[in-house]
Amino acid sequence: MFTLKRALLTAARTNQCRFFSGSQSNWDARKGLVLGVYEKEGEENTVDLTPAARSLDNALSGKLSELLKISGPALKKGKNRIFYGLHVDFPCVAVVGLGKKNAGVCGSENWDAGKENVRAALSAGCRLLQDLEVSHVEVDACGDAQAAAEGAVLGLFQYDELKTKKKIKVTTRLHGSDDMAGWDKGVLYGEGQNLARLLMEAPANHVTPTVFADTIEEKLAPYSERVTVHKRCQAWIEEQQMGAFLSVSRGSEEPPVFLELHYNGSPDKTQAPLLLVGKGITFDTGGISLKPPSGMDAMRADMGGAATVCSAVVTAAALNLPINIIGLAPLCENMPSGKATKPGDVVRAKNGKTIQVDNTDAEGRLVLADALCYAHTFSPRAIVNAATLTGAMDVALGSAATGVFTNSDWLWEGLHKASVVTGDRMWRMPLFQHYTGQVTDSQLADLNNVGKYSRSGGACTAAAFLREFVTAPHWAHLDIAGVMSNKDEVPYLRKGMSGRPTRTLVEFAAGLAHQD
């Protein structure tokens, strides 16, 4: 296990390198360039070059424009073209279509279309050059250096740590712009999401609760002056009387870990912290209520809530955000065994409420219940929990958006605003009292861990269950089950675990930091 842990930590360090920080001598190998072009308003078969593309075109006496005209139809959004031998410094030049130049926030789509176009286009261009084994790529800012960096970093990520044949590693840097601050910020945002993707994608025998906690501790080590990490053991969990959490972990041979992260970024050390809580089931079999075998391998990512929350804390520390954040991640496996919780068992949560566990596969809400109770001890300004909680959320929204259940209009507005910027959308869901009665109607205990009408409104009854452990006026539950993985829906993410909504959590924290 030690060897596996060391391998994972090495992989994390390798994948999270600062792509823009290589020395000049490293750029002597084969280089490529990604440039953007806009659709020209009112004119067919013509394009509008970005400033960086225009600069290269002028240096080549209009050769780039000429090649674009004779090589096919004008580049539309999502299309690209590659030219060889065009410039002595760049043997390969990829030109990508950005769509309309004036694209901005789209109310019907709930995102900034301009930023999304940049992310998607530059991701495609970088991957195109990677497939040609170009190891060093310069990237056009396309008017938004942060979005360009996010697209490049996210698009190039590939989990192939355990494969013999790997994709070539590509280093990227900004081209034709002096907005290094925006580029650096985008790199960190992208690397943060890639850390979550790395943790979620890795096999469960490589990422146990202990290895997960050690990996996050390693990632936070450079910021030790502002960060404190507590890896709480089972004895501590028992002392805290977290009976709901322990009822889930008891079936596994892997010991549970309650990971507690304190980032103190605010100059005001007395500032109330933002509390981020993530479900950390490192593998979910369903327990005694065993899942069907088809697709069970994907349950290695059932700790996606913990992965995104902890990665958001790492990113906040890297950005040196002026805010205090506490991250909590109850980590364990949900396994069947002779010691596992049985359907119909009653357990007691940290706040004293009893829970009838009728379905051991509804375990995420149990570990979150105790974590939410513990979160209140820090008198937070807001609590946001994230969890791959219900298949019902995937049915409701698919991969289009994270479902948000909240008791606070202020908190919803902040999360929604952040999601418009990142393009990782959120959608508010109902938290009606209508659903509360379905989880408080229990034959043996105060609560039942499943709604009495079974599958009806499953995501809503799960949120209603969690609300029974919340007294804070500003709390939001993010059900990220639908956005856990990516097939081809998000063009700048390859197929696999998505790491969503890490960037939105970081953007929300950044916005909150600057409200003061």
Secondary structure, DSSP 4 states (H G I P E B T S, - for coil): -HHHHHHHHHHHHHHT--GGG--GGGGGS-EEEEEEEEEPTT-TT-EEE-HHHHHHHHHTTTHHHHHHHHTSSPPPTT-EEEEEEEETTEEEEEEEEEEETT--EETTTTEEHHHHHHHHHHHHHHHHHHHTT--EEEEE-TT-HHHHHHHHHHHH----TT-SS-PPP-EEEEES---HHHHHHHHHHHHHHHHHHHHHHS-TTTS-HHHHHHHHHHHHGGGTTTEEEEEE-HHHHHHTT-HHHHHHHTT-SSPPEEEEEEEE-SS-TTSPPEEEEE-EEEEE--TTSPPPSTTGGGGGGTTHHHHHHHHHHHHHHHHT-SSEEEEEEEEEEE--STTS--TTEEEE-TTS-EEEES-TT--HHHHHHHHHHHHGGG--SEEEEEE---HHHHHHHTTS-EEEEES-HHHHHHHHHHHHHHS--EEE----HHHHHHHH--SSSSEESS-TTTTTTHHHHHHHHHHTT---SSEEEEE-GGGSEESSSSTTS-SEE--TTHHHHHHHHHHHHTT-
